[in-house]
Amino acid sequence: MRFWAYITDLIIVFSVNGLLLIPFAFIEGTNMNLFGFLTAQGIISSLSAYIYFLLMTKYLGQTLGKMLFGLRVIKKTMAF
């Protein structure tokens, strides 16, 4: 179930990244390489995926994929 929830989350993240990166498709003649191997598109894609997983898990306890499959991240409390 976790695998399918993760695949669902990846589909969501890739869709959002596609919407965020559309403006870069229309920029012609510019070099988007920042450090030789990093591109602006790669950095934006990585940050959006990181922010999605971080914020969804922190504030809701689950991502959209986990919601769809009924999974939830819970905080384990330690008893002494």
C-alpha positions in Angstrom: 0.0 0.0 0.0 2.8 2.4 0.8 4.4 1.8 -2.6 1.1 2.7 -4.4 0.7 5.7 -2.2 4.2 6.8 -3.1 3.6 6.3 -6.8 0.4 8.4 -6.5 2.4 11.1 -4.8 5.0 11.1 -7.5 2.3 11.5 -10.2 0.9 14.5 -8.2 4.4 16.0 -7.8 5.3 15.5 -11.5 2.0 17.2 -12.5 2.7 20.2 -10.3 6.3 20.4 -11.6 5.0 20.3 -15.1 2.8 23.4 -14.3 5.7 25.2 -12.6 8.1 24.5 -15.4 5.9 25.5 -18.4 7.4 29.0 -18.5 10.9 27.6 -19.0 9.8 25.9 -22.2 9.2 29.2 -23.8 12.6 30.7 -22.9 14.8 30.4 -25.9 18.5 30.9 -26.2 19.2 31.1 -22.5 21.6 28.8 -20.7 19.7 27.3 -17.7 22.8 25.6 -16.2 23.7 27.0 -12.8 26.8 25.0 -11.7 27.6 23.0 -14.8 25.4 20.0 -13.9 22.5 21.7 -12.0 19.7 23.3 -13.9 17.0 25.7 -12.7 14.4 23.1 -13.7 16.1 20.5 -11.6 16.3 22.7 -8.6 12.7 23.8 -8.9 11.6 20.2 -9.3 13.6 19.0 -6.3 12.4 21.8 -4.0 8.7 21.4 -5.0 8.9 17.6 -4.2 10.7 18.2 -0.9 8.2 20.9 0.1 5.2 18.7 -0.9 6.3 15.7 1.2 7.6 17.8 4.1 4.6 20.1 4.6 1.9 17.5 3.8 3.4 15.1 6.3 4.1 17.7 9.0 0.7 19.5 9.0 -1.7 16.8 7.9 0.1 13.6 8.9 -0.3 12.2 5.4 0.2 13.1 1.8 -2.5 13.0 -0.8 -1.4 9.5 -1.9 -1.6 8.3 1.7 -5.0 9.8 2.1 -6.2 7.9 -1.0 -5.0 4.6 0.4 -5.9 5.3 4.1 -2.4 5.5 5.5 -1.2 8.0 8.1 2.1 8.9 9.8 1.7 9.0 13.5 4.2 10.3 16.1 5.4 7.6 18.5 5.5 8.7 22.1 8.0 7.3 24.4 6.8 6.1 27.8 9.4 6.0 30.6 
